[in-house]
Amino acid sequence: MDFEYGIIGGGPAGYTAGINLAKQGHSVVLFEKNKLGGTCMNSGCIPTKSFLHSAEIFSNLQKAEEYGIKADFTDFNFALVAEKKDKTVEKIRKALELTVKNAGVKTIYAEACIKDKNTVIAENTEYKVQHIIAACGSKPKELKGLEFDGEFILSSDDVLNLKKLPESVLIVGSGAIGTEWARIFSAFGVEVTITELAEHLIPTADIEVSKRIERIYKQKGIKFYLNDCVEKIENKTVKLKSGTEITPEIILVAAGRTPICPVCNDITVLGDSCGEIQLAHYAIHQAKEYTLGIPFEKKLTPSVIYGEPEIAWAGLREQDIDESYTKIMLPITALGKSWCDDATDGFIKLITKNDLIYGAHIISKEASALLHTLLLAMQQKITVDKLKEMCFAHPTYSEGIFEAICRIK
């Protein structure tokens, strides 16, 4: 069977490349050994956000009387929460499958291997292609002494299959995966402990973002140990390097993901397989750049951690700059909308120089949306003075951007 393009992996990079190439009139065969959508749709972004949404609803209902609503919202059925997650994922995946089919992509649901730069083998059939795109994704990173068993020591894939909640959990790692699951578990009343090897939580974030999240965790009763790690486990008792002993019901290892990259010359590698930035939107834009010639500013790839409050950032961090830069911070309490929503914890922080914004760091409700106004200004080098000419609606979180830039001297 002959095709112009053979794509291995049906995640964000693979399906984006396949759809775009097919719409341009190229013949495309896409190999997926499991389900279309990849990690993001099936065992990452989408199912986690479904859990987070349920957790946020439950958490907000606990404060119902503060809003003048009297009712008993003290219980939940986690099995139904998990069922809602499954239904959400299935609906989105079916829509994707239809989009891929309608674009004219031939999908083969089988594990594929590369024989050479022009041959892919799947189910004992050879597919001759002019170009191979490897978008094989990644897998949860396993740590020595914390090998996954699916029962006591869970990966980020395993945890999605929980049908009932544990009473306590130890989360190893405080990146996006660890932070979002800490929020999910805590909202549902699980005792949460985090161990982080770095000096602060969310080590890739701006230092003040990390410190604020640490403060929020303390308020919520989430325990965390910094500059620490698991030294050994005996009879399900975990001993940290610091000497602290913990007896969690389960351990979630959230130490990142390992790229799955086939060894073959003269092929194109996209998405997590590259070992670069492991984010779905980064993979999608890689594929758009390859197939449509649309470039993107990789250094300004936005990072978002979901939950309450959202965390979002792009560009330079405080630990990256010298005295020639200026930093401005606006507390979210300055916004009337935050008081109406009972969402006053957070800030908008800008790093500027010569009337341009070089870094944006937000902890706030709707932070994921707020960031993109600033990201547009950063990428297109729109000056602070020019941004001030924009009229922001009131009351909104967006007007926090206006308030912040007005503080820049």
N, C-alpha and C positions, 0 to 999 in steps of 0.2 A: 504494500500500500504506500503510495507516494503522496507526500504533503510538503508544502513549502516550509512550514514551521511545526516543530514538535515541542510541546511544552510539558515539562514534568512538574506537577504540583498545581492544585487548583485553589490555592490561597489568593490573597489580595493581589500579589504580583502576577501570578499565573493567569488568573481569570481576567484581570485588567488587560494584560498583554494580548491574551487570546481574543477577547471581544474587539479590541481596537484593530488588531491585524485582520480579523475576519471581515470587519466592516470596510476595510480598505481593499477587500477583494482577494486577500491571500487565503490559501487553503491551510487550515490549522487543525491539528489533532492535540487534544489536551488529555494527559494521563493523570488520574487521581486515584490513589489506592484506597481512600476512605470516603470522605464526603466533600463536596465542593464548599469552599469558604475558608478552608485552612484553619489554623490555630485561632485566628481572630474570631471567626464566626462560631466555631464548634467547641473550642476549649479555652477561650480567652476573652476578648473584649465583650462580645455580645452576651454570652451567658452570665458573665460576671456583673455586667451592668443591670441585667434583669434581677439578679440577687440583690444588688445594691438598691435598686428602686423599691423592692419589697421591704428591705431593711429600713430605708428612709421613711416609708409610709408608716411602718410599725413604730418607729422611733418618734415620729411626729404625733401619732395618735396617743402616745403616752402623755403628751402635753395638751390634750384636747381641752381640758377644763380651763387652761390658761386662755384659750380662744373663745370661751363661753359655750363650749359644747360638752354636754354631760352624757357619758356613755361608758361602758366597760370595754376597754380595748387592751386588756392585759394578757391575752393569749393569742396564739397563732398556730397554724399547722404547717410545719416546715416541709412536709411531703407535698403539700399543695403549692408551696412556694417553688419547690424544685420542678413540679409539673408545669407551672406557669413558665419557668425558664425554658423547659424543653419545647413547649408549644411556640414560644417566641422565636427560638432558634430555628425551629422547623419552618415556620412561616417565611422567615427571611431567606432561608436556604432555598426553599422552593421557588421563590421569586428570582433568586440568582440563577438557579438551574434553567428557568425559562428564558432569562435574559441571554445566557450563554448559548442555549439552543437556537433562539431566534436570531442571534448574530451569525449563525452558521458554523459554529465551532463543533467539531466532532469530539465527543467526550468518551474516553475509555476508562471505565472504573476497574483498574487493575494496577498492581505494582509494576513500575517500569524500571528498566535499567538501560544504561547507555553502553552499546557495543562499541561504537566509534562515533566520530563527530557527525556522521550522517545516518546513524542507525539506532533506533530505540526498540527494545524488545519488551513485549508485554503479553502475558498469557501464551507464551511460545510462538507468538507472531512477530515478525520483523516489520517495522515501519521505517521506510526510507524517507528522510527529510532533508531539506536543504540547510536548515538552521535548527539548532537545539537551544531551547531556553530552559535552564534549570532553576526552578523556583520551589525547591523542596522543603523550605521552611526550617523549623528548628524543633528541638525537644527540651523538656525541662532538664535543667542542669542538676546532676547528681553529685553529692559531696561525699567524700570518704567518711565512713562511719555513719552516714545518714542515707544509706541506700534505700530506695523506695520498696515498700512491701505492700502498699495499697490498703493497709489496715491501721498500723500505728504510725508509720512514716509515709506521708502522702506527698505526691507531686501536685503542681497546680492543675494537672489534668484530673488526678484522682479526687481532689476536693470537690470538683463539680458534680461528682456522682453520689455525694452524701445524701441520704434520704432522711437522716435525723441528725440533729446537732449534738456535738459533744458538750460536756460540761466545761471543759477547759481545753485550750490549745496553745502550743508553743509555735510561733512563727519564726522561722529562720530567714532573716533578710527583710529589709524595710523599703525596698523599691516600690514600684507601682503595684506589683502583684501582692506583696506583703502588706502594703498600706491599705489597699482596697479590701482584702480579706480581713484585716484587723477591724476595719469599720463594719463589715458585714457581721462578723461574729459578735462584736461588742454590742451592736444595735439589738441583736437577738438575745442578749443576756449571757453570752458565753464569756468565761474568764479568759482574757487574752494576755499573753506574755510574748514579747518580741526580743530576739537577740540580734544585734547588729555589730558586725566586725568593725565598721567605721566609727569615727568619733561622734557622728550625729545621724539621726534618722534621715532617710531619703538622701543619701550622700551625693547624688548627682544634682540636687537642687541648690538654690541660693541658700547661704548659711542662715539668713534670717527666716526663710521659709521653714527650714529644718527646725530651728529653735521654736518657732510658733507652733508647729505640729507637735513637738515634744510637750509644750505647755498644754495644748488641747488634750493630748493623751493623758496627761496627769489629771486633768479635770474629769475625764471620762473614766478614770480608773484602769486604763490600759498600762500594764507594766512593761518597761523596756530596759534592756541592759546594753549599754554601748561599749565599744572597744572589747567586745566579748564574743564568745562562740562556744559551741557544744564541744566538750572535750571527750566525754564518753557517756554511754548509756548502759545501765545495768538494771535489769528487771523493770524496764519502763521508767526508771528514775534517771533524769537527765542531769548531768553535772557539767556546769559551765566552767570555762577556763578560770574565771574569777573565784570559783569555789561554790557559787550559788547552786543549790539543788532544786529542781523543778519536777513535778510529777504530773505532766499533762495527760489528758486522755488520748490526744493525738498530736502529732508534729506535722506542720506544713512547711516543707522546704520551698522557700520562695527566693532562691539565689540566682535567678535569671534563667536563660535558655542557651542551649548549645546549637550552633548552626549545623544543618544537615547539607553537606555540599559534596556532590559527586566528583570524583577525580577524572577529569577529561579535559584535554586541551581544545581550544577553538570552539568553545561554547559560551553562551551568554548566561551569566548567573545574576539573578534578581532576588530581592526580598531578604528574608532572614538568612538565607543561604550565604549571602555575601559576608556575613559577620560584621556588618556595619551597625547602623541604627536599627534595632529590632522593633519597629513600630509599623502598624498596618498602613498608615498614611504615607510613611516613607517608602514602603514597598510599592504602593499604588503609584506614587509619583515617579519612582524609578521606572516603572513599566510605561508610564505616559511619556517620559523622556525618551525611552528607547523606541517606542512605537509611533509616537506623534511628534517627536522632536521638541517637546515643551520642556524647557529647562526649569529647574527649581533650585532655590538657595538652600543647600543642604545644612549649612551652619545655622539656619533659622528654622529648622524642623521643630515644631512645637511639641512640648511634653505636657501631658495632662494626666492627673490622677483624680479619679472620680470619687464621689461620696460627699459627705457633709463636713466641712465646706469643700468645694472643689479646689484643686491646686493646679495651676497652669503657668508655664514659663517658656521663654525663648530668648536666645541671645546671651550676652555676657552676664555673669553672676558677680556678686560682690567680691568673691575670692579670686576673680579673674582680672580685676581692674587695679589701676594705680590712682594717685591723687589728682590726675588730670581729669578724671570723670566726676560727675556729680550724681548723687543719689537722692531721690525724693520718695517719701512714703506717705500715702494717704490711708488712714484707718477706715475700714468699712463702716465704722460707727458714724462717720461723717455723712452717710447717705440715708436719707429718710426711708427709702425703700427697704433697707436692711432691717430697720426697726419694725416696719409693718410685717415683714416676713419672719421676724425673730431669728435673723441670720446675721448677727453683728460681729462675728468672730472673723478677723482677717484683715488684709490690707492690699493695696495696689502699690507696688514698688517699681520705680523707673530708674534706669541708669542712663544718663545722658552725657553728651559732650558736643560742644559747638553747635547747639540748637538741634541736634539729632538724637534720636532714641536708639540705644545700643543693647538694652536689656529690659525685659518686662517680666515681672514676677507677681503673681496674683494668688491670694487665698481668699475665696469668696464664693457665694452662691453665683452660678452662671460664669465662673471664671473661664471655663472652656470657650465660651462665646466672646467674652470681653477681650481675651488675648488677641483675637484675630484683627481687631481694629488697630491695635498697636503693632501687630506683626506686619500688616499692610504698610503702615508708616515706616517701619524699620526697613523693610525690603525695598520700598520705592523711595527711600530717603526723603520722606515728607518732613519738613521742619516742624518743630514744636509750634512756632508762630503760625504756620499754615494750619496746623491741626486746631488751633484755638478759634479759627474762623468757622469751624463746624458746629452746628447747633445740635446739642444732645438733648433728648427728651427727658422730662422730669415727671414723676420720680422714677428713676431707673438705676441699675447698677452701672450702666454705661456712662452716666454722667460723672462717675468716679474718675474716669479717664480725663475728662475735662478739668475736674477739680485738681487732679494730680499735676497735669501739665501747667496749670495756672500757678502752681507753687514753684515752678522752675524759674530761677532768676536768670 
